[in-house]
Amino acid sequence: MRSEIKSISSVRKEAIVIIEKATIQREENLVLQFFSRDVKIPGFRKGKVPATLIKSRYAKELEERVDKNVSSKAYDDIVKENNWDIFSLVKFNVRNTPSGDKELAFIVDLKPEFDLFDYKNIVLEEPEIEVNEAEIGEAIEQIRHHYADYRAVDRPVQRGDFVRLQYAGRLEDGTKMIDIVLQKPIWAEQTNTWEEAGNANSPGIKAIIEGIIAMEIDGEKDIEMDFAADFEIPELQCKKAIYHVKIFEIREKILPNLDAEFFEKLKIKDLEELKTRLGKDIRNRKMQMQRFEQRETIVQKMIDSATFEIPESAEQFEQIYVLRNLIERQIHEGRQLEMVQNNREKLYEEAQEIARDRAKVNFILEKIAQKENITVSEREIDQMIIQEAAVRRISSDQLIAELKENSERNRDLHRRALFGKTLDFVLLSNLKKDASGEKAAELTGIEIPMEDPLVNI
């Protein structure tokens, strides 16, 4: 075997390997022996079929098996001789030469070689977590709203009322909106829906939510809505819509009193116990948020430290992953597939911008995991499957079936679980430097999903 190595870049190599005719012939004989044991041809006993007949009938299969065997061995030998740490096989080709030799040509991307930065001495902001009475009071009000009753009233609509209504929209030229926004009819018409009057955070049509204030039962009204230039539905961008609204029912929200009956419903003793529980919940949420922010700080430190060259295939791999997530997120947010497809160029550009940083951080996390002997257990993988299934709104069994059929996605899920765990290891390694150790101990006790560490990149 003769070989020539070409360096395309520090992380991409090309190898040209010549397998001599004599080596090919020996491999052909071995493959022929293998075929001879099992091949069945009418008129011949098993294992007694003449070699010439096997070569004639199975020439293509024999050559494919020989090519596979010699190529696999040559590839393994080249990788071992050059001590390559392969990220991916980019291209592979086998060619028969006039002299009877075989020429193998393959291009590989290597994992970059680099020294880890001092990942155990990162300065993280660790402000004291405080919970004030106003925050607890706001949480109590949210609970009261959750348990509110809704009493029918016969008076004009007031801010905060829940109103049952119908509406139908048209553009200024008279075009019915239902004819142009079939993919999301909430922006066109509804025959029977509820809206909270004056609630700026409601997902409905803002002009209607505000415009129904002071209307009465059986009242009708035209309400105008101007759509912005960047509105999610292209057909409505920079357009004015006129909605004809009719009110059917008005219900006033009645909040429960903070009394014994309410506390019994919540299965707590009194207001003080409610405040104590809410205070702990708020504190835990703030601690979780602090952890996410600290993770982002660490990720950015990794990006800043990464001066090594990124394999092109690694960046492409991350682009595919990011693009898939961007599309799934848009569909999850209610955008129709056709709308997402029309926006694919913008999504692809966004994925390109994110992918390079993801690839850098993943190489660093992989190296830290190897150095610190970090692995993930089956229980942690199961947890990751449950979380991803919940995000995608499918059952865990459905996701497991997908992973069994797609080995690449299965490996990717294991990889992301490992990287998430490794990132948390780096975080806790830095927090443990705190003299009291209390912050690290508190943080360790919080149940945080082992999610993609680059979710916000």
LINFEN-V804088 format. One record per residue. N is the residue number from 0. SS is DSSP state (H for helix, E for strand, C for the rest). OMEGA is omega in degrees with one decimal (none if undefined). D_FIRST is the distance of its C-alpha to the first C-alpha in whole Angstrom. Layout:
n->N ss->SS omega->OMEGA d_first->D_FIRST
n->N ss->SS omega->OMEGA d_first->D_FIRST
//
This chain:
n->0 ss->C omega->176.2 d_first->0
n->1 ss->E omega->-177.8 d_first->4
n->2 ss->E omega->175.8 d_first->7
n->3 ss->E omega->-178.7 d_first->10
n->4 ss->E omega->175.8 d_first->13
n->5 ss->E omega->178.9 d_first->17
n->6 ss->E omega->178.0 d_first->20
n->7 ss->E omega->174.3 d_first->22
n->8 ss->E omega->180.0 d_first->25
n->9 ss->C omega->-177.8 d_first->25
n->10 ss->C omega->177.4 d_first->24
n->11 ss->E omega->-178.3 d_first->22
n->12 ss->E omega->174.7 d_first->18
n->13 ss->E omega->179.2 d_first->16
n->14 ss->E omega->172.9 d_first->12
n->15 ss->E omega->-175.4 d_first->10
n->16 ss->E omega->176.9 d_first->7
n->17 ss->E omega->174.9 d_first->6
n->18 ss->E omega->-174.2 d_first->5
n->19 ss->C omega->-177.6 d_first->6
n->20 ss->H omega->-177.9 d_first->10
n->21 ss->H omega->178.4 d_first->10
n->22 ss->H omega->178.1 d_first->8
n->23 ss->H omega->-178.6 d_first->11
n->24 ss->H omega->179.0 d_first->13
n->25 ss->H omega->179.5 d_first->13
n->26 ss->H omega->177.5 d_first->13
n->27 ss->H omega->-179.7 d_first->16
n->28 ss->H omega->178.9 d_first->18
n->29 ss->H omega->179.3 d_first->18
n->30 ss->H omega->179.4 d_first->19
n->31 ss->H omega->177.2 d_first->22
n->32 ss->H omega->179.2 d_first->23
n->33 ss->H omega->178.9 d_first->24
n->34 ss->H omega->-175.0 d_first->25
n->35 ss->H omega->-178.1 d_first->28
n->36 ss->H omega->-170.4 d_first->29
n->37 ss->H omega->-174.4 d_first->31
n->38 ss->C omega->178.9 d_first->31
n->39 ss->C omega->177.2 d_first->35
n->40 ss->C omega->-179.2 d_first->36
n->41 ss->C omega->178.4 d_first->40
n->42 ss->C omega->-179.9 d_first->41
n->43 ss->C omega->174.3 d_first->38
n->44 ss->C omega->178.9 d_first->38
n->45 ss->C omega->-179.6 d_first->35
n->46 ss->C omega->-178.0 d_first->32
n->47 ss->C omega->179.6 d_first->34
n->48 ss->C omega->-179.5 d_first->32
n->49 ss->C omega->-178.7 d_first->31
n->50 ss->H omega->-179.3 d_first->27
n->51 ss->H omega->179.3 d_first->28
n->52 ss->H omega->177.4 d_first->30
n->53 ss->H omega->179.4 d_first->28
n->54 ss->H omega->-178.4 d_first->25
n->55 ss->H omega->-174.2 d_first->28
n->56 ss->H omega->-172.8 d_first->30
n->57 ss->C omega->-176.9 d_first->27
n->58 ss->H omega->-177.4 d_first->24
n->59 ss->H omega->-179.7 d_first->24
n->60 ss->H omega->179.2 d_first->24
n->61 ss->H omega->-178.8 d_first->21
n->62 ss->H omega->179.1 d_first->19
n->63 ss->H omega->179.7 d_first->19
n->64 ss->H omega->178.2 d_first->19
n->65 ss->H omega->179.2 d_first->15
n->66 ss->H omega->-179.1 d_first->14
n->67 ss->H omega->-176.3 d_first->16
n->68 ss->H omega->-177.0 d_first->14
n->69 ss->H omega->179.7 d_first->10
n->70 ss->H omega->-179.5 d_first->11
n->71 ss->H omega->-180.0 d_first->13
n->72 ss->H omega->-179.6 d_first->11
n->73 ss->H omega->178.5 d_first->8
n->74 ss->H omega->-179.9 d_first->11
n->75 ss->H omega->-179.5 d_first->13
n->76 ss->H omega->-179.1 d_first->10
n->77 ss->H omega->-179.9 d_first->10
n->78 ss->H omega->-178.7 d_first->14
n->79 ss->H omega->-178.8 d_first->14
n->80 ss->H omega->-176.5 d_first->13
n->81 ss->H omega->178.4 d_first->15
n->82 ss->C omega->-178.5 d_first->18
n->83 ss->C omega->171.1 d_first->18
n->84 ss->C omega->-169.8 d_first->22
n->85 ss->E omega->168.7 d_first->21
n->86 ss->E omega->178.7 d_first->24
n->87 ss->E omega->171.2 d_first->23
n->88 ss->E omega->-172.9 d_first->20
n->89 ss->E omega->-176.0 d_first->22
n->90 ss->E omega->178.9 d_first->20
n->91 ss->E omega->-178.8 d_first->17
n->92 ss->E omega->176.4 d_first->16
n->93 ss->E omega->-178.9 d_first->14
n->94 ss->E omega->174.7 d_first->15
n->95 ss->E omega->179.7 d_first->14
n->96 ss->C omega->178.7 d_first->14
n->97 ss->C omega->-177.6 d_first->17
n->98 ss->C omega->-179.4 d_first->14
n->99 ss->C omega->175.2 d_first->13
n->100 ss->C omega->171.4 d_first->10
n->101 ss->E omega->177.9 d_first->10
n->102 ss->E omega->178.1 d_first->10
n->103 ss->E omega->176.6 d_first->10
n->104 ss->E omega->176.7 d_first->13
n->105 ss->E omega->178.5 d_first->15
n->106 ss->E omega->179.6 d_first->18
n->107 ss->E omega->169.3 d_first->19
n->108 ss->E omega->-178.8 d_first->22
n->109 ss->E omega->171.2 d_first->23
n->110 ss->C omega->-176.6 d_first->26
n->111 ss->C omega->174.7 d_first->28
n->112 ss->C omega->-178.7 d_first->28
n->113 ss->C omega->175.6 d_first->32
n->114 ss->C omega->177.9 d_first->35
n->115 ss->C omega->174.0 d_first->37
n->116 ss->C omega->-176.9 d_first->41
n->117 ss->C omega->-172.2 d_first->44
n->118 ss->C omega->177.8 d_first->44
n->119 ss->C omega->177.6 d_first->47
n->120 ss->C omega->177.8 d_first->49
n->121 ss->C omega->178.8 d_first->50
n->122 ss->C omega->-179.9 d_first->53
n->123 ss->C omega->175.3 d_first->55
n->124 ss->C omega->-178.6 d_first->58
n->125 ss->C omega->-179.8 d_first->60
n->126 ss->C omega->177.6 d_first->64
n->127 ss->C omega->-179.4 d_first->66
n->128 ss->C omega->-179.0 d_first->66
n->129 ss->C omega->176.4 d_first->70
n->130 ss->C omega->-177.8 d_first->72
n->131 ss->C omega->-176.9 d_first->75
n->132 ss->H omega->-178.9 d_first->78
n->133 ss->H omega->179.2 d_first->77
n->134 ss->H omega->177.9 d_first->74
n->135 ss->H omega->178.1 d_first->75
n->136 ss->H omega->178.6 d_first->78
n->137 ss->H omega->178.4 d_first->76
n->138 ss->H omega->177.6 d_first->74
n->139 ss->H omega->179.2 d_first->77
n->140 ss->H omega->177.7 d_first->78
n->141 ss->H omega->178.0 d_first->75
n->142 ss->H omega->178.5 d_first->75
n->143 ss->H omega->178.2 d_first->79
n->144 ss->H omega->180.0 d_first->78
n->145 ss->H omega->-177.9 d_first->75
n->146 ss->C omega->-175.9 d_first->78
n->147 ss->C omega->170.3 d_first->81
n->148 ss->E omega->-178.6 d_first->83
n->149 ss->E omega->-173.8 d_first->84
n->150 ss->E omega->178.6 d_first->87
n->151 ss->E omega->-179.4 d_first->88
n->152 ss->C omega->178.2 d_first->91
n->153 ss->C omega->-179.8 d_first->93
n->154 ss->C omega->177.3 d_first->93
n->155 ss->C omega->-179.6 d_first->91
n->156 ss->C omega->174.8 d_first->87
n->157 ss->C omega->177.6 d_first->87
n->158 ss->C omega->-178.9 d_first->83
n->159 ss->C omega->176.5 d_first->82
n->160 ss->C omega->172.4 d_first->83
n->161 ss->E omega->-169.7 d_first->81
n->162 ss->E omega->173.9 d_first->82
n->163 ss->E omega->-171.7 d_first->81
n->164 ss->E omega->170.5 d_first->81
n->165 ss->E omega->175.7 d_first->79
n->166 ss->E omega->175.9 d_first->78
n->167 ss->E omega->-174.8 d_first->77
n->168 ss->E omega->173.7 d_first->76
n->169 ss->E omega->173.9 d_first->76
n->170 ss->E omega->-177.4 d_first->75
n->171 ss->C omega->179.8 d_first->77
n->172 ss->C omega->177.2 d_first->77
n->173 ss->C omega->-179.2 d_first->78
n->174 ss->C omega->177.4 d_first->74
n->175 ss->E omega->-176.1 d_first->74
n->176 ss->H omega->179.7 d_first->71
n->177 ss->H omega->180.0 d_first->70
n->178 ss->H omega->-175.8 d_first->69
n->179 ss->C omega->177.9 d_first->67
n->180 ss->C omega->-179.3 d_first->65
n->181 ss->H omega->-175.5 d_first->65
n->182 ss->H omega->179.9 d_first->62
n->183 ss->H omega->-171.7 d_first->64
n->184 ss->H omega->178.2 d_first->67
n->185 ss->H omega->-180.0 d_first->69
n->186 ss->H omega->-177.8 d_first->69
n->187 ss->C omega->-180.0 d_first->71
n->188 ss->E omega->174.9 d_first->73
n->189 ss->E omega->-177.7 d_first->74
n->190 ss->E omega->-178.9 d_first->77
n->191 ss->E omega->-177.1 d_first->78
n->192 ss->E omega->178.7 d_first->76
n->193 ss->E omega->174.9 d_first->77
n->194 ss->E omega->174.6 d_first->77
n->195 ss->E omega->-174.2 d_first->78
n->196 ss->C omega->173.8 d_first->80
n->197 ss->C omega->-178.8 d_first->79
n->198 ss->C omega->-176.3 d_first->76
n->199 ss->C omega->-178.6 d_first->73
n->200 ss->C omega->-179.9 d_first->70
n->201 ss->C omega->179.8 d_first->71
n->202 ss->C omega->-177.5 d_first->68
n->203 ss->C omega->-178.5 d_first->71
n->204 ss->C omega->-172.3 d_first->72
n->205 ss->H omega->-177.5 d_first->73
n->206 ss->H omega->179.0 d_first->76
n->207 ss->H omega->-179.0 d_first->78
n->208 ss->H omega->178.7 d_first->77
n->209 ss->H omega->-173.0 d_first->79
n->210 ss->H omega->-178.3 d_first->82
n->211 ss->C omega->178.0 d_first->83
n->212 ss->C omega->-179.6 d_first->85
n->213 ss->C omega->174.7 d_first->89
n->214 ss->C omega->-178.4 d_first->88
n->215 ss->C omega->178.0 d_first->90
n->216 ss->C omega->-176.2 d_first->90
n->217 ss->C omega->177.1 d_first->90
n->218 ss->C omega->179.0 d_first->89
n->219 ss->E omega->-173.9 d_first->87
n->220 ss->E omega->171.5 d_first->86
n->221 ss->E omega->-179.3 d_first->83
n->222 ss->E omega->-177.1 d_first->81
n->223 ss->E omega->179.3 d_first->79
n->224 ss->E omega->176.3 d_first->75
n->225 ss->E omega->-179.1 d_first->73
n->226 ss->C omega->-177.2 d_first->69
n->227 ss->C omega->-178.3 d_first->67
n->228 ss->C omega->-179.2 d_first->65
n->229 ss->C omega->-179.4 d_first->62
n->230 ss->C omega->-171.6 d_first->63
n->231 ss->C omega->178.3 d_first->60
n->232 ss->C omega->-174.8 d_first->62
n->233 ss->H omega->-177.1 d_first->61
n->234 ss->H omega->-178.3 d_first->64
n->235 ss->H omega->-178.5 d_first->67
n->236 ss->C omega->179.5 d_first->65
n->237 ss->C omega->-179.7 d_first->68
n->238 ss->C omega->173.9 d_first->71
n->239 ss->E omega->177.2 d_first->74
n->240 ss->E omega->175.5 d_first->75
n->241 ss->E omega->-178.5 d_first->78
n->242 ss->E omega->173.1 d_first->78
n->243 ss->E omega->-172.2 d_first->81
n->244 ss->E omega->173.6 d_first->82
n->245 ss->E omega->-178.0 d_first->84
n->246 ss->E omega->177.6 d_first->85
n->247 ss->E omega->-171.4 d_first->86
n->248 ss->E omega->178.2 d_first->86
n->249 ss->E omega->178.8 d_first->86
n->250 ss->E omega->178.8 d_first->85
n->251 ss->E omega->178.7 d_first->86
n->252 ss->E omega->179.3 d_first->83
n->253 ss->E omega->-178.7 d_first->85
n->254 ss->C omega->179.8 d_first->84
n->255 ss->C omega->174.6 d_first->84
n->256 ss->C omega->176.9 d_first->87
n->257 ss->C omega->-176.2 d_first->85
n->258 ss->C omega->-176.3 d_first->87
n->259 ss->H omega->179.9 d_first->87
n->260 ss->H omega->-180.0 d_first->86
n->261 ss->H omega->-179.7 d_first->83
n->262 ss->H omega->178.1 d_first->82
n->263 ss->H omega->178.4 d_first->83
n->264 ss->H omega->179.1 d_first->80
n->265 ss->H omega->-178.9 d_first->78
n->266 ss->C omega->174.4 d_first->78
n->267 ss->C omega->-173.7 d_first->79
n->268 ss->C omega->-173.4 d_first->82
n->269 ss->C omega->-176.8 d_first->83
n->270 ss->H omega->-178.8 d_first->82
n->271 ss->H omega->178.1 d_first->81
n->272 ss->H omega->177.8 d_first->79
n->273 ss->H omega->179.4 d_first->78
n->274 ss->H omega->-179.7 d_first->77
n->275 ss->H omega->-179.4 d_first->75
n->276 ss->H omega->-180.0 d_first->73
n->277 ss->H omega->178.0 d_first->72
n->278 ss->H omega->178.2 d_first->72
n->279 ss->H omega->179.9 d_first->69
n->280 ss->H omega->-179.7 d_first->67
n->281 ss->H omega->179.1 d_first->68
n->282 ss->H omega->179.1 d_first->66
n->283 ss->H omega->178.6 d_first->63
n->284 ss->H omega->179.0 d_first->63
n->285 ss->H omega->177.9 d_first->63
n->286 ss->H omega->176.4 d_first->61
n->287 ss->H omega->179.1 d_first->58
n->288 ss->H omega->177.9 d_first->58
n->289 ss->H omega->179.6 d_first->58
n->290 ss->H omega->179.1 d_first->55
n->291 ss->H omega->179.2 d_first->53
n->292 ss->H omega->178.2 d_first->54
n->293 ss->H omega->175.6 d_first->53
n->294 ss->H omega->179.5 d_first->50
n->295 ss->H omega->176.9 d_first->50
n->296 ss->H omega->179.9 d_first->50
n->297 ss->H omega->178.7 d_first->47
n->298 ss->H omega->179.7 d_first->45
n->299 ss->H omega->175.6 d_first->46
n->300 ss->H omega->178.6 d_first->46
n->301 ss->H omega->178.7 d_first->42
n->302 ss->H omega->-179.0 d_first->42
n->303 ss->H omega->-177.3 d_first->43
n->304 ss->H omega->-171.8 d_first->41
n->305 ss->C omega->177.6 d_first->38
n->306 ss->C omega->-177.8 d_first->37
n->307 ss->C omega->-179.9 d_first->33
n->308 ss->C omega->-178.9 d_first->31
n->309 ss->C omega->175.1 d_first->31
n->310 ss->C omega->-178.3 d_first->28
n->311 ss->H omega->-179.0 d_first->29
n->312 ss->H omega->177.3 d_first->28
n->313 ss->H omega->178.6 d_first->30
n->314 ss->H omega->178.4 d_first->33
n->315 ss->H omega->178.3 d_first->33
n->316 ss->H omega->-179.9 d_first->33
n->317 ss->H omega->177.5 d_first->36
n->318 ss->H omega->-180.0 d_first->38
n->319 ss->H omega->-179.4 d_first->37
n->320 ss->H omega->-178.1 d_first->39
n->321 ss->H omega->-179.3 d_first->42
n->322 ss->H omega->178.7 d_first->42
n->323 ss->H omega->179.9 d_first->43
n->324 ss->H omega->179.0 d_first->45
n->325 ss->H omega->-180.0 d_first->47
n->326 ss->H omega->179.5 d_first->48
n->327 ss->H omega->179.7 d_first->49
n->328 ss->H omega->-179.3 d_first->51
n->329 ss->H omega->178.5 d_first->53
n->330 ss->H omega->178.1 d_first->53
n->331 ss->H omega->-179.9 d_first->54
n->332 ss->C omega->174.0 d_first->57
n->333 ss->C omega->179.4 d_first->58
n->334 ss->C omega->179.9 d_first->57
n->335 ss->C omega->-176.7 d_first->56
n->336 ss->H omega->-179.7 d_first->52
n->337 ss->H omega->179.1 d_first->54
n->338 ss->H omega->179.0 d_first->55
n->339 ss->H omega->179.9 d_first->52
n->340 ss->H omega->178.2 d_first->50
n->341 ss->H omega->-177.6 d_first->52
n->342 ss->C omega->-170.2 d_first->51
n->343 ss->H omega->179.9 d_first->47
n->344 ss->H omega->178.4 d_first->47
n->345 ss->H omega->178.6 d_first->49
n->346 ss->H omega->-179.7 d_first->47
n->347 ss->H omega->178.1 d_first->43
n->348 ss->H omega->179.0 d_first->44
n->349 ss->H omega->179.6 d_first->46
n->350 ss->H omega->178.5 d_first->43
n->351 ss->H omega->-178.2 d_first->40
n->352 ss->H omega->-176.4 d_first->43
n->353 ss->H omega->-168.1 d_first->42
n->354 ss->H omega->-175.5 d_first->39
n->355 ss->H omega->178.5 d_first->37
n->356 ss->H omega->177.4 d_first->40
n->357 ss->H omega->-178.7 d_first->39
n->358 ss->H omega->178.7 d_first->35
n->359 ss->H omega->-175.9 d_first->36
n->360 ss->H omega->-179.3 d_first->38
n->361 ss->H omega->177.4 d_first->36
n->362 ss->H omega->179.4 d_first->33
n->363 ss->H omega->179.5 d_first->36
n->364 ss->H omega->178.8 d_first->37
n->365 ss->H omega->-179.1 d_first->34
n->366 ss->H omega->177.0 d_first->34
n->367 ss->H omega->179.8 d_first->37
n->368 ss->H omega->178.5 d_first->37
n->369 ss->H omega->-178.3 d_first->34
n->370 ss->H omega->-175.3 d_first->36
n->371 ss->H omega->179.5 d_first->39
n->372 ss->C omega->179.4 d_first->38
n->373 ss->C omega->176.6 d_first->39
n->374 ss->C omega->176.8 d_first->39
n->375 ss->C omega->-178.9 d_first->41
n->376 ss->C omega->176.8 d_first->43
n->377 ss->H omega->178.0 d_first->43
n->378 ss->H omega->179.3 d_first->47
n->379 ss->H omega->175.8 d_first->46
n->380 ss->H omega->177.4 d_first->43
n->381 ss->H omega->178.4 d_first->46
n->382 ss->H omega->179.2 d_first->48
n->383 ss->H omega->179.4 d_first->46
n->384 ss->H omega->179.6 d_first->46
n->385 ss->H omega->-179.5 d_first->50
n->386 ss->H omega->-178.1 d_first->50
n->387 ss->H omega->178.0 d_first->48
n->388 ss->H omega->179.4 d_first->49
n->389 ss->H omega->178.7 d_first->53
n->390 ss->H omega->-178.2 d_first->52
n->391 ss->H omega->179.0 d_first->51
n->392 ss->C omega->173.0 d_first->54
n->393 ss->C omega->179.7 d_first->52
n->394 ss->C omega->177.0 d_first->52
n->395 ss->H omega->179.3 d_first->49
n->396 ss->H omega->177.5 d_first->49
n->397 ss->H omega->-179.2 d_first->48
n->398 ss->H omega->178.4 d_first->45
n->399 ss->H omega->178.1 d_first->44
n->400 ss->H omega->177.8 d_first->43
n->401 ss->H omega->-177.5 d_first->42
n->402 ss->H omega->178.3 d_first->39
n->403 ss->H omega->-179.1 d_first->38
n->404 ss->H omega->-176.3 d_first->37
n->405 ss->C omega->-176.9 d_first->36
n->406 ss->H omega->-179.7 d_first->33
n->407 ss->H omega->178.9 d_first->32
n->408 ss->H omega->177.4 d_first->36
n->409 ss->H omega->177.3 d_first->36
n->410 ss->H omega->-179.5 d_first->34
n->411 ss->H omega->178.9 d_first->36
n->412 ss->H omega->177.2 d_first->39
n->413 ss->H omega->-178.9 d_first->37
n->414 ss->H omega->-179.5 d_first->36
n->415 ss->H omega->175.7 d_first->39
n->416 ss->H omega->179.2 d_first->41
n->417 ss->H omega->-178.3 d_first->39
n->418 ss->H omega->177.4 d_first->40
n->419 ss->H omega->179.0 d_first->43
n->420 ss->H omega->179.5 d_first->44
n->421 ss->H omega->178.2 d_first->42
n->422 ss->H omega->176.7 d_first->44
n->423 ss->H omega->175.8 d_first->47
n->424 ss->H omega->179.2 d_first->46
n->425 ss->H omega->179.4 d_first->46
n->426 ss->H omega->-177.1 d_first->49
n->427 ss->H omega->177.2 d_first->51
n->428 ss->H omega->179.3 d_first->49
n->429 ss->H omega->-179.8 d_first->51
n->430 ss->H omega->-178.4 d_first->54
n->431 ss->C omega->176.6 d_first->55
n->432 ss->C omega->178.4 d_first->55
n->433 ss->C omega->-172.4 d_first->59
n->434 ss->C omega->-177.2 d_first->61
n->435 ss->C omega->-178.0 d_first->63
n->436 ss->C omega->-173.9 d_first->60
n->437 ss->H omega->-176.8 d_first->62
n->438 ss->H omega->179.0 d_first->60
n->439 ss->H omega->-179.6 d_first->57
n->440 ss->H omega->178.2 d_first->59
n->441 ss->H omega->-175.7 d_first->60
n->442 ss->H omega->179.7 d_first->57
n->443 ss->H omega->-176.5 d_first->55
n->444 ss->C omega->-178.8 d_first->58
n->445 ss->C omega->178.4 d_first->58
n->446 ss->C omega->-179.3 d_first->56
n->447 ss->C omega->177.6 d_first->54
n->448 ss->C omega->178.8 d_first->51
n->449 ss->C omega->-172.0 d_first->48
n->450 ss->C omega->178.2 d_first->47
n->451 ss->C omega->-176.6 d_first->44
n->452 ss->C omega->-178.2 d_first->45
n->453 ss->C omega->-174.9 d_first->44
n->454 ss->C omega->-177.1 d_first->47
n->455 ss->C omega->-179.4 d_first->49
n->456 ss->C omega->none d_first->46
//
